[in-house]
């Protein structure tokens, strides 16, 4: 609908007529329809490839074989037990890693001298691959929950730390001067100025951290565990149960996607003021 039609309708008090055609509704819902269409297309291509090449199930199982294996693993309770342990590791690792990153990131963002003192050690710790650190943590802390949580915390720490530092330093210095002139307390400056200014950058780091937490849990379970989705993948690989490996991998994908969506919804809620001002 053009601008002239809107102005003319508003001038004479005429109601605006909305397009109710199926094509208009399809255009409005195309974003929601795109994902299931892509998934359906991928599954169809997967099934077609298996049928065309006639791959055996231990090499490349079809979607139907993977689905039946999923139902079997879900029915005997094995899948839920392993998924629960991995979720606990991810949750505790995120809580530990994000808490440390937010606190240290705020400190380094406010004090450049402390950053110059601490940053070489932080960068050195991140230069070592997590797959090299995980076996050491398993040796020191055992194959229980603690080593997996620490691996998740380490891999999620750095992205959130950097985004926190950048977000805190992105505040306009003139706004800091304004808050001081208004005699705002330290808590008021943090709540009303620094936190809202840092949130857009911070959520970018959080999105990356929640995905890396899933990777950290699997790396820790690969290094040494007797339960978890990573352990389930290792177990299925040892007995050539490829459909079970696919089931575990798809469960990890669903967990990562769910965490990413949760952070995205939280970002939309916390930053709704930006949409309103725009």
N, C-alpha and C positions, 0 to 999 in steps of 0.2 A: 504494500500500500504506500503510495507516494506521499510526500510531505504536503503537497497541495490539497490532496483529498482529505488528509487529516485536518488541515486548517479550515477547509470549507465545512467539514462535518462539525467541528467544534464551533464555528461561527453561527451556524443555523441550528445547532442543538440536535443534530442527527446522530444516531448511534452508529458506531463503527461496526462494520460487518467483518467477522473473522472467517478465515478460510477453514471450512470443515471437511474438505475433500480428503480422501484417503491418502492422496499424494502429499498434502500438507502435513498430515499427521505422521506420515512416514519420514518426512524430512525432519520433523521435530524429534522423532525417536531413533534416528539413524545412529546416534552415538551408543544407545543402549543395544541396538540390534547388531552392531558391528562385531562385538566380542563373541557372542554365541555363534555367529556365522563363521567367523575365523576358526573357532574351535571345531565346529562341525566339518568345515572344509579340511582341517588338518587331520581329523579322525578318518574322514573318507579317503584322503590320500594315503594315510598310514595303512588302512585296510586294503586299498587297491594295490599298494606296493607288496604287501605280504602275499596277497593272492596271485599277483603277477609273477613274482620271483619264487613263490612257494617255499618261503623260508621256514625252517623248523622252529618250534616254539622256544627251544633253548638259545636260538640265535636272534630271532626277532619275532616275538609273539604278536598276534593280532590283538586289536582292541577287545574282541569278545573273550579271548583267553585271559587277558589281563583283568577284565571285569569279573570273570568267574573266580580268578585267584584272589581278587579283592574281597569278594563275598565270602570265600572260604576263610581267609585270614581274619576278617571281621567277625565271622561267626564263632570261631574258636577263642576269641579274645586276645590273640597274639598282637594283632595290629593296634588295638586300643592301648595295650600295655606299653608297647614300644613308643607309640605316639605320645602318650602321657609323660613318659620320662623325658623325651626330647623337648616337649613343651615346658616342662619344669626347668630344664637346663637353660632354655632360651629365655624364659621369664626372669630367672634369678640372674643370669648373665647380663641381660639388659638393665635390670635394676642396679646392679653393681657398677657396670661400665658407664651407664649414662649418669649416674649420681656423681661418680668421680670426675667424669669429663665436664659436667656442668659446673661443679664447684671449682675445679682447677682452671677451667676455661674462663670463668668470671674473674678469678684472681689474676690470671695472666693478661686478660684483656684490660684490666684496670691498672696494672703495674708492669710497665715495659721492662724495668730492671729485673724483675723476677722472671719474666719470659726469657730474657737473654741468659739468665743463669740456668734455667731448667730446660729450655728447648733443645739443647744438644743431646741431653739424655733421652728426651721423648722421641726425637727423630732417630736416635740410635736404636731404641727399643722397637721402633716400627720398621727399621730396615731389615730385621731378621724375619723371614717368613714364618707365619703361624704354624705351618706344618713341621717346622724344625723345633719350635718351642713346645708344641703339644706333647711329644713323647717325653720330654724332660719333666713337664708338669705331671704326667701320669706316673713317672718314676718317683717324683718327690711327694706327691699327694695321693697316690694310689689311683686305681681305676674307678673310683666311686664318683659321686656327684661333684665334689669340690673341684677336681681338675677340669671337668667339662664346663662348669660355671665360670672358672677363671679364664678358660680359652675364649668363651663367648664375651666375657668382659673385656679382654685384651683386644679382640678384633673389632669391637664396637666402640672402643674408647676414642680412637684418634679422629674419626670423622666428626663426631659430636664435639670434641675438644676444639678442632679448627673452626667449625661453624659457630661455636660460642664465642671464640675470640674475635672472629670477623664481625659477628653481629653486635657485640658490645662496642667495638671500635667504630661501627658505622653510624653511631649517634652524632648528630651535628653538634660541634662544640658550642655554637651559639645557643642551642637549646639547654645545654648544661649551664651556661651563664644565666639564662633566663630562670631556670629552676633555683639557682643559688640566689638570684636577686629576689625571688619570691620566698626565700628562707625555707625551702623544702628540705625535709629531713632526708637522710640517706635512704631510708626505706621508701619514701615517697618518690625519690628520683629513680630508684630501681623499678618500682611498680608502675609508675606513670610514664616514664621516659625510656629507660634502658631496656626493660623487658619487651614492651611493644615494638621497639625499633629492632631488637635482635631476633624476634620470632620468625620473620620471613626467612632469614638465613639459617636459623636454628632448625627449622623443620626440614630444610634440605639435607642437613646432616643426619637428622633422625630417620628420614626415609632410607638413607643408605645404611645406617646402623642396624635397623631392624632386619634388613635383608642379610647383612653380614653376620648377624647373630645366628641365623639358621646355618650358614656355612661353618661358623665356629663350633656349633654343637656337633655337626657331622664330622668335622676334622677331629674333635676330641674323642668321639666315639670310634672313629677309625683307628686312633692311636692305642686304644685299649678300653674296652667296655664289654659288659655282658648283657646289656639291654639298651634299647634306643633304636631309632630308625637307621642310624649309621651302622650300628651293629647288625641290624636286620639285612642291610645291603651286603655287608661282608659275609653274613651267613648264607644268604641266597647265592652269592657269587661262588662260594665254596662248593655248593651242591648243584650248581648250574640251574638254579631255579630262577631263570630270567624273568618270568612274569611277576614273581614276588619282588624282584629288584625294581621293576617298573612301578609296582604298587607303592613301594617305599619312596621312590623318587617323586611320584605324583603327590604323595602326602606332603613331602617337603615343599613342593611348589605351592600347594594350597596353603600351607602355613605361612610361607613368605608373602604370598599374595594377600592373605588376610591381614597380616601385620601391616603391610604397606597401605592397604585400604583404610585400616583403622587410623593410622597416622595421617593419611590424607583427609579423612573426615574430621579429625581433631584440628588439623590445620585450617580447614574451611570454617570450623566453628570459632576458633580463636582469632582468625583474621577476617571475620565477617565485617568488621569495621572498615576494612580497605575497600570491599565491594560497595558498601554503603556510601563511602566518600567519593568513589569513582562514579 
